[in-house]
Amino acid sequence: MFIHGIKLNNNSVNNRENKSINNAKSQISFIGMAKLKSLDCLPQNLGKILKAEDVPCIYCDEIMLTPNVIRDFNRRGIFYKQSGRILKEFEPYIRYMHKIERSIFQKFSEMPESDNHTEFTDILKDLKPEAERILVKIQDKIFNDIFYLSQNTNKRTRPIIEELISLQKDLIKSEDVTIRFKRKRFLEELEDSLKFSHNKKLNRLIMSAAKKLPTSNDNINAFIVKYAPRTSDQIAFRLINAGVGSKEHIHPKSLHGKNDWTNYAIASTIENSARGNDPFFEVIERKPKVPDYIQHQANVLVELANNRIITDKNYLLCYKNAFFKESEGLIDIDIFGLKGLKYDDKGTPFLEESERFAEPKYYLQYLNSNLHRKISETEQAVVENKIRNLEKEIYKPKKESGKQKLSPKEEKQKRINKEFEGYMAFIPHSNRFKVKENKFKHPGPNRPYNK
């Protein structure tokens, strides 16, 4: 199995986790690289954007890492090196790690130098018993909260939830290593059991209580328990991969969200997968600062558009509209700093076609794409006229200098003569006439003439 070109050990990862890793592979991509039906925008390179500026994640405000770093580590085989070497390679990227991954990295760094050959797996196995004891206490308390809330459901739903919670409590306290509690599966089963309950407000309360169960993204003990059975290369990969930037569908793809640039934001891979297909009002309930984080990212993207890193400024308008629509008006992004932004009589922001694009060649590409759409003859004539004017501007011939222009043959001969004169300096004066008579061929670069 490969993700970002990195080979993972299939034997130690179950089928459900394989599926999530394959999904993560598709998340690292480029903004707008999908074929567009409307042909309204040009591709925006995610790696280029993340490299140009420190772009914060929309869910946690952490600065994101470009995917090229992961590819470079894989090319050099860093994930399979000794633990001391891995820690040394990861050190410059600590600022890109998330809170939990940073804490784990510090635990690994605290090892004495004599233990540099110790595997990450062995360290986590030593920490697992204490971490598991603390984690079970937290989980047990949340299961009790769900149990008390379920007492208010109907007679059909209540026994199903009680049985489900009883089973999960047995799983978390089981000493059998092969049997593990899986949070995602539990949430799916709980949601299925609530289909028989018609009290939507109560259902939402039960699900929000269940989503407080710790994950490896937000709890260090959950991370230790989850990754202790994994291989060292997988643990190393997780430490650095959590902070890699990826495209995030603002309206989830699983809920028929568009798979094009009008529906993309940028989020770290770990936060992207953690959201799933949750609506934005639920995300804001869990993380009230998310609207501020989105504004922080928008400010950076506006700056990149003004500096011509983002080729089509219209992306920012779509970005603003998509968040406003998905959050039902809770998130209204400010993009006043965007150069060339204008407002109509109703106060709706817009950009003129000539000011949308970073360079004339991108505007030309946009106009050419418009010719393939069904437009009237008058509109087609206007577009063709714009194309002709742009082509003259882009492809206009350079002004000739006062010197006479040489033909390709004459330029080649001039270059040969110049090289010959340079190599004549190595030849003694007495032999120069003989060399010219014999039509001497110079020996080549950095090789002086031998008598």
Contacts in CASP RR format, 6 or more apart in sequence:
PFRMAT RR
TARGET T0000
AUTHOR 0000-0000-0000
METHOD contacts of the structure
MODEL  1
MFIHGIKLNNNSVNNRENKSINNAKSQISFIGMAKLKSLDCLPQNLGKIL
KAEDVPCIYCDEIMLTPNVIRDFNRRGIFYKQSGRILKEFEPYIRYMHKI
ERSIFQKFSEMPESDNHTEFTDILKDLKPEAERILVKIQDKIFNDIFYLS
QNTNKRTRPIIEELISLQKDLIKSEDVTIRFKRKRFLEELEDSLKFSHNK
KLNRLIMSAAKKLPTSNDNINAFIVKYAPRTSDQIAFRLINAGVGSKEHI
HPKSLHGKNDWTNYAIASTIENSARGNDPFFEVIERKPKVPDYIQHQANV
LVELANNRIITDKNYLLCYKNAFFKESEGLIDIDIFGLKGLKYDDKGTPF
LEESERFAEPKYYLQYLNSNLHRKISETEQAVVENKIRNLEKEIYKPKKE
SGKQKLSPKEEKQKRINKEFEGYMAFIPHSNRFKVKENKFKHPGPNRPYN
K
1 7 0 8 1.000
1 8 0 8 1.000
1 10 0 8 1.000
1 13 0 8 1.000
1 18 0 8 1.000
1 21 0 8 1.000
1 22 0 8 1.000
2 8 0 8 1.000
2 25 0 8 1.000
3 21 0 8 1.000
3 22 0 8 1.000
3 24 0 8 1.000
3 25 0 8 1.000
4 25 0 8 1.000
4 28 0 8 1.000
4 67 0 8 1.000
4 70 0 8 1.000
4 71 0 8 1.000
4 74 0 8 1.000
4 241 0 8 1.000
4 244 0 8 1.000
5 71 0 8 1.000
5 74 0 8 1.000
6 70 0 8 1.000
6 74 0 8 1.000
6 79 0 8 1.000
6 237 0 8 1.000
8 21 0 8 1.000
8 233 0 8 1.000
8 234 0 8 1.000
8 237 0 8 1.000
9 231 0 8 1.000
9 233 0 8 1.000
9 234 0 8 1.000
10 18 0 8 1.000
12 229 0 8 1.000
12 230 0 8 1.000
12 231 0 8 1.000
12 234 0 8 1.000
13 21 0 8 1.000
13 230 0 8 1.000
13 234 0 8 1.000
16 182 0 8 1.000
16 184 0 8 1.000
16 185 0 8 1.000
20 273 0 8 1.000
23 273 0 8 1.000
24 241 0 8 1.000
24 246 0 8 1.000
24 269 0 8 1.000
24 273 0 8 1.000
27 246 0 8 1.000
27 247 0 8 1.000
27 248 0 8 1.000
27 269 0 8 1.000
27 272 0 8 1.000
27 273 0 8 1.000
28 46 0 8 1.000
28 67 0 8 1.000
28 244 0 8 1.000
28 245 0 8 1.000
28 246 0 8 1.000
28 269 0 8 1.000
29 46 0 8 1.000
29 246 0 8 1.000
29 247 0 8 1.000
30 43 0 8 1.000
30 44 0 8 1.000
30 45 0 8 1.000
30 46 0 8 1.000
30 47 0 8 1.000
30 247 0 8 1.000
31 43 0 8 1.000
31 44 0 8 1.000
31 45 0 8 1.000
31 46 0 8 1.000
31 49 0 8 1.000
31 247 0 8 1.000
31 261 0 8 1.000
31 264 0 8 1.000
31 266 0 8 1.000
31 315 0 8 1.000
32 41 0 8 1.000
32 43 0 8 1.000
32 44 0 8 1.000
32 260 0 8 1.000
32 261 0 8 1.000
32 264 0 8 1.000
33 43 0 8 1.000
34 259 0 8 1.000
34 260 0 8 1.000
34 261 0 8 1.000
36 260 0 8 1.000
36 261 0 8 1.000
37 260 0 8 1.000
38 260 0 8 1.000
39 366 0 8 1.000
39 369 0 8 1.000
39 370 0 8 1.000
39 372 0 8 1.000
39 373 0 8 1.000
40 262 0 8 1.000
40 314 0 8 1.000
40 366 0 8 1.000
41 261 0 8 1.000
41 262 0 8 1.000
41 312 0 8 1.000
41 314 0 8 1.000
41 315 0 8 1.000
41 318 0 8 1.000
42 311 0 8 1.000
42 312 0 8 1.000
42 357 0 8 1.000
42 362 0 8 1.000
42 365 0 8 1.000
42 366 0 8 1.000
43 261 0 8 1.000
43 311 0 8 1.000
44 261 0 8 1.000
44 310 0 8 1.000
44 311 0 8 1.000
44 312 0 8 1.000
44 315 0 8 1.000
46 67 0 8 1.000
46 245 0 8 1.000
46 246 0 8 1.000
46 247 0 8 1.000
46 266 0 8 1.000
47 66 0 8 1.000
47 67 0 8 1.000
47 68 0 8 1.000
48 309 0 8 1.000
49 55 0 8 1.000
49 266 0 8 1.000
49 301 0 8 1.000
49 304 0 8 1.000
49 309 0 8 1.000
49 310 0 8 1.000
50 64 0 8 1.000
50 65 0 8 1.000
50 66 0 8 1.000
50 67 0 8 1.000
50 245 0 8 1.000
50 266 0 8 1.000
51 66 0 8 1.000
51 68 0 8 1.000
52 304 0 8 1.000
52 307 0 8 1.000
52 309 0 8 1.000
53 300 0 8 1.000
53 303 0 8 1.000
53 304 0 8 1.000
53 309 0 8 1.000
54 63 0 8 1.000
54 300 0 8 1.000
55 63 0 8 1.000
55 64 0 8 1.000
55 245 0 8 1.000
55 266 0 8 1.000
55 297 0 8 1.000
55 300 0 8 1.000
55 301 0 8 1.000
56 62 0 8 1.000
56 63 0 8 1.000
56 64 0 8 1.000
56 293 0 8 1.000
56 296 0 8 1.000
56 297 0 8 1.000
56 300 0 8 1.000
57 63 0 8 1.000
57 64 0 8 1.000
57 243 0 8 1.000
57 245 0 8 1.000
57 266 0 8 1.000
57 267 0 8 1.000
57 268 0 8 1.000
57 271 0 8 1.000
57 293 0 8 1.000
57 297 0 8 1.000
58 248 0 8 1.000
58 265 0 8 1.000
58 266 0 8 1.000
58 267 0 8 1.000
58 271 0 8 1.000
58 290 0 8 1.000
58 293 0 8 1.000
58 294 0 8 1.000
58 297 0 8 1.000
59 267 0 8 1.000
59 268 0 8 1.000
59 271 0 8 1.000
59 272 0 8 1.000
59 274 0 8 1.000
59 275 0 8 1.000
59 283 0 8 1.000
59 287 0 8 1.000
59 290 0 8 1.000
59 293 0 8 1.000
60 98 0 8 1.000
60 268 0 8 1.000
60 271 0 8 1.000
60 287 0 8 1.000
60 293 0 8 1.000
61 289 0 8 1.000
61 292 0 8 1.000
61 293 0 8 1.000
61 296 0 8 1.000
62 96 0 8 1.000
62 98 0 8 1.000
62 243 0 8 1.000
62 268 0 8 1.000
63 95 0 8 1.000
63 96 0 8 1.000
64 96 0 8 1.000
64 243 0 8 1.000
64 244 0 8 1.000
64 245 0 8 1.000
64 266 0 8 1.000
64 267 0 8 1.000
64 268 0 8 1.000
65 93 0 8 1.000
65 96 0 8 1.000
65 240 0 8 1.000
65 243 0 8 1.000
65 244 0 8 1.000
65 245 0 8 1.000
66 244 0 8 1.000
66 245 0 8 1.000
67 244 0 8 1.000
67 245 0 8 1.000
67 246 0 8 1.000
69 93 0 8 1.000
69 240 0 8 1.000
69 244 0 8 1.000
70 240 0 8 1.000
70 241 0 8 1.000
70 244 0 8 1.000
73 79 0 8 1.000
73 89 0 8 1.000
73 240 0 8 1.000
78 85 0 8 1.000
78 86 0 8 1.000
78 89 0 8 1.000
78 236 0 8 1.000
79 86 0 8 1.000
79 233 0 8 1.000
79 236 0 8 1.000
79 237 0 8 1.000
80 233 0 8 1.000
81 89 0 8 1.000
82 116 0 8 1.000
82 117 0 8 1.000
83 108 0 8 1.000
83 111 0 8 1.000
83 116 0 8 1.000
83 117 0 8 1.000
83 118 0 8 1.000
83 119 0 8 1.000
83 120 0 8 1.000
83 232 0 8 1.000
84 116 0 8 1.000
84 117 0 8 1.000
86 120 0 8 1.000
86 236 0 8 1.000
87 105 0 8 1.000
87 108 0 8 1.000
87 109 0 8 1.000
90 105 0 8 1.000
90 236 0 8 1.000
90 239 0 8 1.000
90 240 0 8 1.000
93 240 0 8 1.000
94 102 0 8 1.000
94 105 0 8 1.000
96 240 0 8 1.000
96 243 0 8 1.000
97 105 0 8 1.000
97 239 0 8 1.000
97 240 0 8 1.000
97 242 0 8 1.000
97 243 0 8 1.000
98 217 0 8 1.000
98 242 0 8 1.000
98 243 0 8 1.000
98 268 0 8 1.000
98 270 0 8 1.000
100 216 0 8 1.000
100 217 0 8 1.000
100 218 0 8 1.000
100 219 0 8 1.000
100 220 0 8 1.000
100 223 0 8 1.000
100 242 0 8 1.000
101 238 0 8 1.000
101 239 0 8 1.000
101 240 0 8 1.000
101 242 0 8 1.000
101 243 0 8 1.000
103 220 0 8 1.000
104 220 0 8 1.000
104 223 0 8 1.000
104 224 0 8 1.000
104 239 0 8 1.000
105 239 0 8 1.000
107 123 0 8 1.000
107 127 0 8 1.000
108 120 0 8 1.000
108 123 0 8 1.000
111 118 0 8 1.000
111 123 0 8 1.000
119 232 0 8 1.000
120 232 0 8 1.000
120 235 0 8 1.000
120 236 0 8 1.000
121 228 0 8 1.000
121 229 0 8 1.000
121 230 0 8 1.000
121 231 0 8 1.000
121 232 0 8 1.000
121 235 0 8 1.000
124 224 0 8 1.000
124 227 0 8 1.000
124 228 0 8 1.000
124 235 0 8 1.000
125 228 0 8 1.000
127 224 0 8 1.000
127 228 0 8 1.000
128 224 0 8 1.000
128 225 0 8 1.000
128 228 0 8 1.000
131 220 0 8 1.000
131 221 0 8 1.000
131 224 0 8 1.000
131 225 0 8 1.000
132 221 0 8 1.000
132 225 0 8 1.000
134 221 0 8 1.000
135 172 0 8 1.000
135 214 0 8 1.000
135 219 0 8 1.000
135 221 0 8 1.000
135 222 0 8 1.000
135 225 0 8 1.000
136 172 0 8 1.000
136 173 0 8 1.000
138 214 0 8 1.000
138 219 0 8 1.000
138 221 0 8 1.000
139 172 0 8 1.000
139 181 0 8 1.000
139 213 0 8 1.000
139 214 0 8 1.000
140 169 0 8 1.000
140 172 0 8 1.000
142 209 0 8 1.000
142 210 0 8 1.000
142 212 0 8 1.000
142 213 0 8 1.000
143 165 0 8 1.000
143 168 0 8 1.000
143 169 0 8 1.000
145 209 0 8 1.000
146 161 0 8 1.000
146 165 0 8 1.000
146 190 0 8 1.000
146 206 0 8 1.000
146 209 0 8 1.000
146 210 0 8 1.000
147 161 0 8 1.000
147 162 0 8 1.000
147 165 0 8 1.000
149 202 0 8 1.000
149 205 0 8 1.000
149 206 0 8 1.000
149 209 0 8 1.000
150 157 0 8 1.000
150 158 0 8 1.000
150 161 0 8 1.000
150 162 0 8 1.000
150 165 0 8 1.000
150 206 0 8 1.000
151 158 0 8 1.000
152 199 0 8 1.000
152 202 0 8 1.000
153 161 0 8 1.000
153 194 0 8 1.000
153 197 0 8 1.000
153 199 0 8 1.000
153 202 0 8 1.000
153 206 0 8 1.000
154 196 0 8 1.000
154 197 0 8 1.000
154 198 0 8 1.000
154 199 0 8 1.000
156 196 0 8 1.000
157 193 0 8 1.000
157 194 0 8 1.000
157 196 0 8 1.000
157 197 0 8 1.000
160 193 0 8 1.000
160 196 0 8 1.000
161 190 0 8 1.000
161 193 0 8 1.000
161 194 0 8 1.000
161 206 0 8 1.000
164 186 0 8 1.000
164 189 0 8 1.000
164 190 0 8 1.000
164 193 0 8 1.000
168 181 0 8 1.000
168 186 0 8 1.000
171 179 0 8 1.000
171 180 0 8 1.000
171 181 0 8 1.000
172 181 0 8 1.000
177 229 0 8 1.000
183 213 0 8 1.000
183 215 0 8 1.000
186 210 0 8 1.000
186 213 0 8 1.000
187 207 0 8 1.000
187 210 0 8 1.000
187 211 0 8 1.000
187 213 0 8 1.000
190 206 0 8 1.000
190 207 0 8 1.000
190 210 0 8 1.000
191 207 0 8 1.000
194 203 0 8 1.000
194 206 0 8 1.000
194 207 0 8 1.000
197 203 0 8 1.000
208 282 0 8 1.000
208 285 0 8 1.000
208 286 0 8 1.000
211 286 0 8 1.000
214 221 0 8 1.000
214 222 0 8 1.000
215 222 0 8 1.000
215 274 0 8 1.000
216 222 0 8 1.000
216 223 0 8 1.000
216 226 0 8 1.000
216 227 0 8 1.000
217 242 0 8 1.000
217 270 0 8 1.000
217 271 0 8 1.000
217 274 0 8 1.000
227 234 0 8 1.000
227 235 0 8 1.000
227 238 0 8 1.000
241 269 0 8 1.000
241 270 0 8 1.000
242 268 0 8 1.000
242 269 0 8 1.000
242 270 0 8 1.000
243 268 0 8 1.000
243 269 0 8 1.000
243 270 0 8 1.000
244 268 0 8 1.000
244 269 0 8 1.000
245 266 0 8 1.000
245 267 0 8 1.000
245 268 0 8 1.000
245 269 0 8 1.000
246 266 0 8 1.000
246 267 0 8 1.000
246 268 0 8 1.000
246 269 0 8 1.000
246 272 0 8 1.000
247 264 0 8 1.000
247 265 0 8 1.000
247 266 0 8 1.000
248 264 0 8 1.000
248 265 0 8 1.000
248 266 0 8 1.000
248 267 0 8 1.000
248 272 0 8 1.000
248 275 0 8 1.000
249 257 0 8 1.000
249 258 0 8 1.000
249 259 0 8 1.000
249 263 0 8 1.000
249 264 0 8 1.000
250 263 0 8 1.000
250 264 0 8 1.000
250 265 0 8 1.000
250 319 0 8 1.000
250 322 0 8 1.000
250 323 0 8 1.000
250 326 0 8 1.000
251 257 0 8 1.000
251 258 0 8 1.000
251 263 0 8 1.000
251 322 0 8 1.000
251 325 0 8 1.000
251 326 0 8 1.000
252 276 0 8 1.000
252 277 0 8 1.000
252 278 0 8 1.000
253 259 0 8 1.000
254 276 0 8 1.000
254 277 0 8 1.000
255 277 0 8 1.000
257 263 0 8 1.000
261 315 0 8 1.000
261 318 0 8 1.000
262 318 0 8 1.000
262 322 0 8 1.000
263 318 0 8 1.000
263 322 0 8 1.000
264 319 0 8 1.000
265 294 0 8 1.000
265 297 0 8 1.000
265 319 0 8 1.000
265 322 0 8 1.000
265 323 0 8 1.000
266 297 0 8 1.000
267 275 0 8 1.000
275 283 0 8 1.000
279 326 0 8 1.000
280 290 0 8 1.000
280 323 0 8 1.000
280 326 0 8 1.000
280 327 0 8 1.000
280 328 0 8 1.000
280 330 0 8 1.000
280 331 0 8 1.000
281 327 0 8 1.000
281 328 0 8 1.000
281 330 0 8 1.000
283 290 0 8 1.000
284 290 0 8 1.000
284 291 0 8 1.000
284 327 0 8 1.000
284 330 0 8 1.000
284 331 0 8 1.000
290 331 0 8 1.000
291 327 0 8 1.000
291 330 0 8 1.000
291 331 0 8 1.000
294 323 0 8 1.000
294 331 0 8 1.000
294 333 0 8 1.000
295 333 0 8 1.000
295 334 0 8 1.000
298 316 0 8 1.000
298 319 0 8 1.000
298 320 0 8 1.000
298 333 0 8 1.000
298 334 0 8 1.000
298 335 0 8 1.000
301 310 0 8 1.000
301 315 0 8 1.000
301 316 0 8 1.000
301 319 0 8 1.000
302 316 0 8 1.000
302 335 0 8 1.000
302 337 0 8 1.000
302 338 0 8 1.000
304 310 0 8 1.000
305 313 0 8 1.000
305 315 0 8 1.000
305 316 0 8 1.000
305 338 0 8 1.000
305 339 0 8 1.000
305 358 0 8 1.000
306 337 0 8 1.000
306 338 0 8 1.000
306 339 0 8 1.000
308 358 0 8 1.000
308 359 0 8 1.000
309 358 0 8 1.000
310 316 0 8 1.000
310 358 0 8 1.000
311 357 0 8 1.000
311 358 0 8 1.000
311 359 0 8 1.000
311 362 0 8 1.000
312 356 0 8 1.000
312 357 0 8 1.000
312 358 0 8 1.000
312 362 0 8 1.000
312 366 0 8 1.000
313 338 0 8 1.000
313 339 0 8 1.000
313 340 0 8 1.000
313 341 0 8 1.000
313 351 0 8 1.000
313 355 0 8 1.000
313 356 0 8 1.000
313 357 0 8 1.000
314 351 0 8 1.000
314 356 0 8 1.000
316 335 0 8 1.000
316 338 0 8 1.000
317 335 0 8 1.000
317 349 0 8 1.000
317 350 0 8 1.000
317 351 0 8 1.000
319 333 0 8 1.000
320 332 0 8 1.000
320 333 0 8 1.000
320 335 0 8 1.000
320 349 0 8 1.000
323 331 0 8 1.000
323 332 0 8 1.000
323 333 0 8 1.000
324 331 0 8 1.000
324 332 0 8 1.000
324 333 0 8 1.000
335 341 0 8 1.000
335 349 0 8 1.000
338 351 0 8 1.000
339 355 0 8 1.000
340 351 0 8 1.000
340 352 0 8 1.000
340 355 0 8 1.000
341 349 0 8 1.000
341 350 0 8 1.000
341 351 0 8 1.000
342 349 0 8 1.000
342 350 0 8 1.000
342 351 0 8 1.000
342 352 0 8 1.000
343 349 0 8 1.000
343 350 0 8 1.000
344 350 0 8 1.000
353 363 0 8 1.000
353 366 0 8 1.000
354 363 0 8 1.000
356 363 0 8 1.000
356 366 0 8 1.000
357 363 0 8 1.000
357 366 0 8 1.000
360 390 0 8 1.000
360 393 0 8 1.000
360 394 0 8 1.000
361 394 0 8 1.000
363 390 0 8 1.000
364 387 0 8 1.000
364 390 0 8 1.000
364 391 0 8 1.000
364 394 0 8 1.000
367 383 0 8 1.000
367 386 0 8 1.000
367 387 0 8 1.000
367 390 0 8 1.000
368 387 0 8 1.000
370 383 0 8 1.000
371 380 0 8 1.000
371 383 0 8 1.000
371 384 0 8 1.000
371 387 0 8 1.000
375 383 0 8 1.000
406 414 0 8 1.000
419 442 0 8 1.000
420 440 0 8 1.000
420 442 0 8 1.000
422 442 0 8 1.000
423 442 0 8 1.000
423 443 0 8 1.000
423 444 0 8 1.000
423 449 0 8 1.000
424 432 0 8 1.000
424 435 0 8 1.000
426 448 0 8 1.000
426 449 0 8 1.000
427 435 0 8 1.000
427 440 0 8 1.000
427 449 0 8 1.000
428 451 0 8 1.000
431 451 0 8 1.000
442 449 0 8 1.000
443 449 0 8 1.000
END
